[in-house]
Structures are given as C-alpha cells and as structure tokens.
Amino acid sequence: MYFFTKLYLFLRLMTNAKTDEVIIENHLLYSEMLQRDVKVDCYIPSNLSTLTNVPLLLINDGQDLVKMSFEEILEPLIFAGDIEPIFCVGIHCAPDRKNEYGTAKILDYKGRGAKAYLFTRFVMEELLPFLRKNYLIYSFKEKAFAGFSLGGLCAMDIVWNNAEEFTKVGVFSGSLWWRDKDQEDEDFDEDKDRIMQRQVREGNFAPWLRFFFEVGTLDETADRNNNGIIDSIDDTQSVIAALEKKGYPSSSIKYLELKDGRHDVPTWAKAFPEFLKWAWGKV
C-alpha cells in the first residue's frame, strides 16, 4: 500500500506541477454536520511524493489565504529549506460565520457560536477523514490549526478541546474577547466572563501543545477597562497569562506584536511567515 501511495502522489504531482511550486487543489466537500458545501483549498509542495508523515496545518478563513496569495508565502520558505514541507488546508468560511466559528461548548452573550460544535465535528469527523482518503494518507506527522480573528478563536478552541489530536495553534488577531456576559452588565467580570481564558484556567494541561499569537497595535481602538492597552492586546496577553499559570513555559508560547499592524489580511500575510518558521523552521 505504501508503494502505491507514493506512486499515486508522485504521478499526481508531477503531472500538475513545475519545480519549486506549491500546487493548489480545490475541493467542494458536502458536510452532513453543517448541511452545506464547504470549499477547501489544499496547498501541496511539489517536492513531496507522499503526504504520509507530513505535518498538516488546517487554516480557518481559507478565503483570506486566496487574498494573500498564500502559495507565494509558502514557496520561498519551503524550497529554500527555511521550513520543512507542510500540507496546508484552507477552509473557507460560511455566510453564517459568526455561528460556525466561536467556542463549541459555550455560546457568547448574544447566542453566537451556535454551530461551532457542528463545525468542530465537521473538522474531526468529515474533513480529516476526507483528507486521509483523498490523498491516501496513512498518518500525519502532526496536526496544527490556525485562523484569523474569529477563525483564530475557533482554531484555539478546537485545539484546546482536542489536544490529543493537535500539537500547535496559530491565532492571528484572535477574537479572544469572546464572552458569555455583556460587558455593559453591572456584574461583568472580564477575568471570569471571557470564554477562552476561562477554558484555559479550567482545562487540562497538555504539555506537548505550543501556541503562537499575533496582534497588531492598530488592531482596534477599544479599551474596555481603560488601562491604556487596546482590548485585542489585553485579551491576547490574558490568554497567555492563563497558559503560563497552567504550566506552559515561555518556550511553548510565541507572542508577536506588530507595530502599526491592523485587523486585516495584509497584516496577517506579513505575520504568517513568522508563524511558519516558528512552527516548522529548520534549525
């Protein structure tokens, strides 16, 4: 079976690729969980004859990868040997993004994230089996998840609650403000009512997990607690503090703060190579 897997992928890649190129294969996968078609883009380095024992990176908001020409980010890093070859999969969001992304176990204070549990099941029970079957993958070397904004929160939530399946997470401008109580309520307590921070405090320690967080100094202007630090930075740093208190060493956490970075695709494109080199850079 191993021989035929290698032969299949070798022929498939060699008939579609030039040297030093990342091949993009587009799929439309019908999800029983979500009751819709999910567009999925697979980014495959042409120098691979098999995807077995290759790292897998799932990325929410795959439509943003298209906007940033993600293959042009991958190609120089992979083919110059700056990172090991990885298999990247961009998952395009749904029109109902605010319900599919979020935290699977807890709705936010407006009831958003109602389909996050189903999206998690789609990833674990439909997408991963599809990738294994379609690309004849016996096993992945490791699995990681990344995302932007609300998609970053979703990636963090999935990795944290399925730690036995993942090793790394990348959160870019993550919506780590996600809370189950309105901040205008008299008894709102950001230390208790922000959902991801609470999940970290109350969750189990998985020593193999590693975390990458990016935030821009111009990500937003809101300063909920009037401490002179914008909320996106505050919320990200509070998650990091919870992880450190849980027992994660500084070597397992990377924080990237981009001066003049914004809540937009160009900023995330600028940060993504740093994430890739942190996660799969060759020493």
C-alpha positions as a LaTeX table, in Angstrom:
\begin{tabular}{lrrr}
\hline
Residue & $x$ (\AA) & $y$ (\AA) & $z$ (\AA) \\
\hline
Met1 & 0.00 & 0.00 & 0.00 \\
Tyr2 & 2.87 & 2.35 & 0.84 \\
Phe3 & 4.38 & 1.87 & $-2.63$ \\
Phe4 & 1.09 & 2.65 & $-4.38$ \\
Thr5 & 0.54 & 5.71 & $-2.18$ \\
Lys6 & 3.92 & 7.11 & $-3.18$ \\
Leu7 & 3.38 & 6.25 & $-6.86$ \\
Tyr8 & $-0.10$ & 7.81 & $-6.88$ \\
Leu9 & 1.03 & 11.10 & $-5.39$ \\
Phe10 & 4.21 & 11.20 & $-7.43$ \\
Leu11 & 2.26 & 10.90 & $-10.69$ \\
Arg12 & $-0.42$ & 13.31 & $-9.48$ \\
Leu13 & 2.08 & 15.98 & $-8.51$ \\
Met14 & 4.41 & 15.56 & $-11.43$ \\
Thr15 & 1.62 & 15.97 & $-13.96$ \\
Asn16 & 0.39 & 19.21 & $-12.41$ \\
Ala17 & 3.44 & 20.99 & $-11.14$ \\
Lys18 & 6.59 & 22.81 & $-12.08$ \\
Thr19 & 9.71 & 22.66 & $-9.95$ \\
Asp20 & 9.63 & 24.60 & $-6.70$ \\
Glu21 & 5.89 & 25.15 & $-6.81$ \\
Val22 & 3.06 & 24.72 & $-4.35$ \\
Ile23 & 0.13 & 23.03 & $-6.06$ \\
Ile24 & $-3.35$ & 24.21 & $-5.10$ \\
Glu25 & $-6.16$ & 21.68 & $-5.32$ \\
Asn26 & $-9.71$ & 22.94 & $-4.70$ \\
His27 & $-12.45$ & 20.74 & $-3.30$ \\
Leu28 & $-16.13$ & 21.20 & $-2.54$ \\
Leu29 & $-16.94$ & 18.90 & 0.35 \\
Tyr30 & $-20.53$ & 18.38 & 1.39 \\
Ser31 & $-20.86$ & 18.34 & 5.17 \\
Glu32 & $-23.67$ & 16.37 & 6.78 \\
Met33 & $-22.84$ & 18.13 & 10.04 \\
Leu34 & $-23.20$ & 21.64 & 8.63 \\
Gln35 & $-25.73$ & 20.78 & 5.91 \\
Arg36 & $-23.79$ & 22.72 & 3.31 \\
Asp37 & $-20.94$ & 22.54 & 0.85 \\
Val38 & $-17.59$ & 23.54 & 2.31 \\
Lys39 & $-14.92$ & 24.90 & 0.00 \\
Val40 & $-11.49$ & 23.55 & 0.86 \\
Asp41 & $-8.15$ & 24.51 & $-0.73$ \\
Cys42 & $-5.19$ & 22.16 & $-0.38$ \\
Tyr43 & $-1.66$ & 23.58 & $-0.72$ \\
Ile44 & 0.80 & 20.80 & $-1.61$ \\
Pro45 & 4.56 & 21.23 & $-2.12$ \\
Ser46 & 5.56 & 19.71 & $-5.45$ \\
Asn47 & 8.66 & 18.08 & $-3.98$ \\
Leu48 & 6.56 & 15.61 & $-1.99$ \\
Ser49 & 5.86 & 12.15 & $-3.37$ \\
Thr50 & 3.64 & 11.29 & $-0.40$ \\
Leu51 & 1.76 & 13.23 & 2.24 \\
Thr52 & 2.10 & 10.47 & 4.83 \\
Asn53 & 4.11 & 11.61 & 7.85 \\
Val54 & 3.98 & 15.24 & 6.65 \\
Pro55 & 2.76 & 17.96 & 9.07 \\
Leu56 & $-0.82$ & 19.10 & 8.46 \\
Leu57 & $-1.87$ & 22.71 & 9.01 \\
Leu58 & $-5.60$ & 23.48 & 8.92 \\
Ile59 & $-6.46$ & 27.16 & 8.48 \\
Asn60 & $-9.83$ & 28.81 & 9.04 \\
Asp61 & $-11.00$ & 31.59 & 6.70 \\
Gly62 & $-9.35$ & 29.96 & 3.71 \\
Gln63 & $-10.74$ & 32.74 & 1.51 \\
Asp64 & $-8.22$ & 35.07 & 3.17 \\
Leu65 & $-5.39$ & 32.77 & 2.07 \\
Val66 & $-6.54$ & 33.35 & $-1.51$ \\
Lys67 & $-6.43$ & 37.13 & $-0.97$ \\
Met68 & $-2.87$ & 36.99 & 0.35 \\
Ser69 & $-1.66$ & 34.57 & $-2.38$ \\
Phe70 & $-0.69$ & 32.09 & 0.30 \\
Glu71 & 1.24 & 29.87 & $-2.10$ \\
Glu72 & 3.66 & 32.75 & $-2.65$ \\
Ile73 & 4.32 & 32.80 & 1.10 \\
Leu74 & 4.88 & 29.04 & 1.26 \\
Glu75 & 7.05 & 28.54 & $-1.82$ \\
Pro76 & 10.17 & 30.54 & $-0.85$ \\
Leu77 & 10.14 & 29.15 & 2.69 \\
Ile78 & 9.78 & 25.52 & 1.66 \\
Phe79 & 12.04 & 25.44 & $-1.36$ \\
Ala80 & 14.80 & 27.48 & 0.26 \\
Gly81 & 14.74 & 24.99 & 3.10 \\
Asp82 & 13.69 & 27.52 & 5.73 \\
Ile83 & 10.83 & 25.28 & 6.84 \\
Glu84 & 10.08 & 21.63 & 6.34 \\
Pro85 & 7.43 & 20.80 & 3.73 \\
Ile86 & 3.93 & 21.01 & 5.16 \\
Phe87 & 0.47 & 20.20 & 3.86 \\
Cys88 & $-1.79$ & 23.24 & 4.33 \\
Val89 & $-5.58$ & 23.16 & 4.05 \\
Gly90 & $-7.62$ & 26.38 & 3.88 \\
Ile91 & $-11.24$ & 26.05 & 4.98 \\
His92 & $-13.44$ & 28.77 & 3.51 \\
Cys93 & $-15.93$ & 30.28 & 5.93 \\
Ala94 & $-19.70$ & 30.16 & 5.65 \\
Pro95 & $-22.05$ & 33.15 & 5.29 \\
Asp96 & $-23.10$ & 32.18 & 8.83 \\
Arg97 & $-19.52$ & 32.64 & 10.04 \\
Lys98 & $-20.40$ & 34.05 & 13.47 \\
Asn99 & $-22.31$ & 30.89 & 14.31 \\
Glu100 & $-19.93$ & 28.30 & 12.87 \\
Tyr101 & $-16.86$ & 29.91 & 14.43 \\
Gly102 & $-16.67$ & 30.55 & 18.15 \\
Thr103 & $-16.38$ & 28.22 & 21.12 \\
Ala104 & $-18.05$ & 24.84 & 20.73 \\
Lys105 & $-19.14$ & 24.30 & 24.33 \\
Ile106 & $-20.27$ & 27.83 & 25.24 \\
Leu107 & $-22.28$ & 30.42 & 23.31 \\
Asp108 & $-21.34$ & 34.08 & 23.56 \\
Tyr109 & $-23.67$ & 36.54 & 25.29 \\
Lys110 & $-25.61$ & 37.14 & 22.06 \\
Gly111 & $-26.04$ & 33.43 & 21.40 \\
Arg112 & $-23.40$ & 33.42 & 18.67 \\
Gly113 & $-21.37$ & 30.29 & 18.03 \\
Ala114 & $-24.48$ & 28.10 & 17.89 \\
Lys115 & $-22.95$ & 25.92 & 15.16 \\
Ala116 & $-19.38$ & 25.87 & 16.49 \\
Tyr117 & $-19.91$ & 22.39 & 17.92 \\
Leu118 & $-21.04$ & 21.18 & 14.49 \\
Phe119 & $-18.06$ & 22.88 & 12.83 \\
Thr120 & $-15.74$ & 21.06 & 15.23 \\
Arg121 & $-17.42$ & 17.77 & 14.31 \\
Phe122 & $-17.06$ & 18.63 & 10.62 \\
Val123 & $-13.31$ & 19.11 & 11.08 \\
Met124 & $-12.77$ & 15.99 & 13.15 \\
Glu125 & $-15.28$ & 13.60 & 11.59 \\
Glu126 & $-15.55$ & 14.72 & 7.97 \\
Leu127 & $-12.61$ & 16.87 & 6.87 \\
Leu128 & $-9.77$ & 14.84 & 8.37 \\
Pro129 & $-11.15$ & 11.52 & 7.05 \\
Phe130 & $-11.65$ & 13.14 & 3.62 \\
Leu131 & $-8.03$ & 14.30 & 3.50 \\
Arg132 & $-6.74$ & 10.90 & 4.56 \\
Lys133 & $-8.85$ & 9.10 & 1.96 \\
Asn134 & $-8.39$ & 11.53 & $-0.94$ \\
Tyr135 & $-4.63$ & 11.83 & $-0.50$ \\
Leu136 & $-4.02$ & 8.27 & 0.72 \\
Ile137 & $-2.51$ & 9.49 & 3.96 \\
Tyr138 & $-1.72$ & 6.76 & 6.46 \\
Ser139 & $-0.85$ & 9.23 & 9.22 \\
Phe140 & 0.21 & 12.84 & 9.71 \\
Lys141 & 3.49 & 13.73 & 11.36 \\
Glu142 & 1.48 & 16.20 & 13.44 \\
Lys143 & $-1.61$ & 18.35 & 13.13 \\
Ala144 & $-1.89$ & 22.10 & 13.74 \\
Phe145 & $-4.66$ & 24.66 & 13.36 \\
Ala146 & $-4.57$ & 28.40 & 12.65 \\
Gly147 & $-7.04$ & 31.18 & 11.96 \\
Phe148 & $-7.72$ & 34.88 & 11.75 \\
Ser149 & $-9.94$ & 36.93 & 14.07 \\
Leu150 & $-12.99$ & 34.81 & 14.96 \\
Gly151 & $-11.41$ & 31.99 & 12.96 \\
Gly152 & $-8.41$ & 32.24 & 15.28 \\
Leu153 & $-10.62$ & 31.87 & 18.34 \\
Cys154 & $-12.22$ & 28.84 & 16.70 \\
Ala155 & $-8.82$ & 27.28 & 15.96 \\
Met156 & $-7.73$ & 27.82 & 19.56 \\
Asp157 & $-10.96$ & 26.33 & 20.85 \\
Ile158 & $-10.65$ & 23.23 & 18.67 \\
Val159 & $-7.02$ & 22.62 & 19.56 \\
Trp160 & $-7.54$ & 23.22 & 23.28 \\
Asn161 & $-10.51$ & 20.87 & 23.47 \\
Asn162 & $-8.99$ & 18.22 & 21.21 \\
Ala163 & $-5.42$ & 18.35 & 22.45 \\
Glu164 & $-4.91$ & 14.64 & 21.83 \\
Glu165 & $-5.15$ & 15.38 & 18.08 \\
Phe166 & $-3.04$ & 18.55 & 17.78 \\
Thr167 & 0.36 & 19.96 & 18.64 \\
Lys168 & 0.26 & 23.66 & 17.65 \\
Val169 & $-2.14$ & 26.55 & 17.14 \\
Gly170 & $-1.70$ & 29.91 & 15.41 \\
Val171 & $-4.03$ & 32.75 & 16.44 \\
Phe172 & $-3.88$ & 35.93 & 14.35 \\
Ser173 & $-5.80$ & 38.92 & 15.76 \\
Gly174 & $-7.87$ & 36.38 & 17.66 \\
Ser175 & $-11.34$ & 37.28 & 18.93 \\
Leu176 & $-10.26$ & 36.44 & 22.45 \\
Trp177 & $-12.73$ & 38.98 & 23.83 \\
Trp178 & $-15.43$ & 36.31 & 23.23 \\
Arg179 & $-17.54$ & 36.40 & 26.37 \\
Asp180 & $-20.79$ & 34.99 & 27.72 \\
Lys181 & $-21.83$ & 38.15 & 29.52 \\
Asp182 & $-22.35$ & 41.63 & 28.08 \\
Gln183 & $-19.61$ & 43.99 & 29.21 \\
Glu184 & $-22.31$ & 46.57 & 29.90 \\
Asp185 & $-23.79$ & 44.38 & 32.64 \\
Glu186 & $-23.07$ & 45.62 & 36.14 \\
Asp187 & $-21.60$ & 42.31 & 37.24 \\
Phe188 & $-19.44$ & 41.78 & 34.14 \\
Asp189 & $-16.02$ & 40.50 & 35.18 \\
Glu190 & $-13.55$ & 40.08 & 32.34 \\
Asp191 & $-11.49$ & 37.64 & 34.40 \\
Lys192 & $-14.49$ & 35.31 & 34.72 \\
Asp193 & $-16.63$ & 36.04 & 31.68 \\
Arg194 & $-14.17$ & 35.76 & 28.77 \\
Ile195 & $-14.75$ & 32.25 & 27.49 \\
Met196 & $-11.36$ & 31.17 & 26.12 \\
Gln197 & $-9.49$ & 32.45 & 29.15 \\
Arg198 & $-11.86$ & 30.52 & 31.41 \\
Gln199 & $-11.49$ & 27.36 & 29.34 \\
Val200 & $-7.72$ & 27.54 & 29.74 \\
Arg201 & $-7.98$ & 28.04 & 33.51 \\
Glu202 & $-10.43$ & 25.18 & 33.92 \\
Gly203 & $-8.96$ & 22.85 & 31.29 \\
Asn204 & $-6.35$ & 20.14 & 31.38 \\
Phe205 & $-2.62$ & 20.66 & 30.88 \\
Ala206 & $-1.34$ & 19.07 & 27.63 \\
Pro207 & 2.45 & 19.58 & 27.77 \\
Trp208 & 3.01 & 18.97 & 24.05 \\
Leu209 & 0.89 & 21.93 & 22.91 \\
Arg210 & 2.56 & 25.06 & 21.54 \\
Phe211 & 0.87 & 28.42 & 20.95 \\
Phe212 & 1.50 & 31.33 & 18.55 \\
Phe213 & $-0.33$ & 34.63 & 18.97 \\
Glu214 & $-0.16$ & 37.66 & 16.66 \\
Val215 & $-1.76$ & 41.01 & 17.32 \\
Gly216 & $-1.30$ & 44.46 & 15.77 \\
Thr217 & $-1.04$ & 47.70 & 17.69 \\
Leu218 & $-3.74$ & 49.11 & 15.39 \\
Asp219 & $-5.94$ & 46.02 & 15.56 \\
Glu220 & $-8.67$ & 48.15 & 17.13 \\
Thr221 & $-9.12$ & 51.24 & 19.33 \\
Ala222 & $-11.41$ & 49.88 & 22.07 \\
Asp223 & $-10.06$ & 49.86 & 25.62 \\
Arg224 & $-12.75$ & 48.20 & 27.71 \\
Asn225 & $-11.05$ & 48.55 & 31.09 \\
Asn226 & $-9.39$ & 51.92 & 30.39 \\
Asn227 & $-5.90$ & 50.65 & 31.16 \\
Gly228 & $-4.29$ & 52.27 & 28.11 \\
Ile229 & $-3.96$ & 48.96 & 26.22 \\
Ile230 & $-6.28$ & 48.09 & 23.36 \\
Asp231 & $-8.56$ & 45.13 & 24.05 \\
Ser232 & $-7.09$ & 42.85 & 21.38 \\
Ile233 & $-3.67$ & 43.05 & 23.02 \\
Asp234 & $-5.15$ & 42.84 & 26.52 \\
Asp235 & $-7.26$ & 39.79 & 25.66 \\
Thr236 & $-4.37$ & 38.01 & 23.97 \\
Gln237 & $-1.98$ & 38.66 & 26.84 \\
Ser238 & $-4.57$ & 37.41 & 29.32 \\
Val239 & $-4.80$ & 34.09 & 27.47 \\
Ile240 & $-1.01$ & 33.85 & 27.54 \\
Ala241 & $-1.02$ & 34.59 & 31.28 \\
Ala242 & $-3.58$ & 31.81 & 31.82 \\
Leu243 & $-1.45$ & 29.39 & 29.79 \\
Glu244 & 1.64 & 30.28 & 31.79 \\
Lys245 & $-0.25$ & 29.81 & 35.06 \\
Lys246 & $-1.44$ & 26.45 & 33.75 \\
Gly247 & 2.21 & 25.44 & 33.41 \\
Tyr248 & 3.21 & 26.19 & 29.83 \\
Pro249 & 6.80 & 27.51 & 29.63 \\
Ser250 & 7.77 & 30.56 & 27.59 \\
Ser251 & 9.40 & 28.21 & 25.07 \\
Ser252 & 5.91 & 26.87 & 24.21 \\
Ile253 & 4.38 & 30.30 & 23.59 \\
Lys254 & 5.25 & 32.86 & 20.91 \\
Tyr255 & 3.77 & 36.36 & 21.06 \\
Leu256 & 4.20 & 38.61 & 18.01 \\
Glu257 & 3.06 & 42.22 & 18.34 \\
Leu258 & 3.26 & 44.10 & 15.07 \\
Lys259 & 3.72 & 47.85 & 15.31 \\
Asp260 & 1.05 & 49.50 & 13.13 \\
Gly261 & $-0.40$ & 46.07 & 12.38 \\
Arg262 & $-4.11$ & 46.11 & 11.62 \\
His263 & $-7.04$ & 43.73 & 11.70 \\
Asp264 & $-6.65$ & 42.86 & 8.03 \\
Val265 & $-5.30$ & 40.38 & 5.51 \\
Pro266 & $-2.06$ & 42.29 & 4.67 \\
Thr267 & $-1.07$ & 42.27 & 8.34 \\
Trp268 & $-1.78$ & 38.55 & 8.69 \\
Ala269 & 0.15 & 37.87 & 5.49 \\
Lys270 & 3.11 & 39.71 & 6.98 \\
Ala271 & 2.91 & 37.68 & 10.19 \\
Phe272 & 2.32 & 34.26 & 8.64 \\
Pro273 & 5.96 & 33.54 & 7.66 \\
Glu274 & 6.95 & 34.16 & 11.29 \\
Phe275 & 4.39 & 31.59 & 12.41 \\
Leu276 & 5.59 & 29.05 & 9.85 \\
Lys277 & 9.25 & 29.49 & 10.79 \\
Trp278 & 8.39 & 29.28 & 14.49 \\
Ala279 & 6.38 & 26.10 & 13.96 \\
Trp280 & 8.38 & 24.24 & 11.30 \\
Gly281 & 11.63 & 26.13 & 10.85 \\
Lys282 & 14.79 & 24.12 & 10.31 \\
Val283 & 17.41 & 24.65 & 12.98 \\
\hline
\end{tabular}
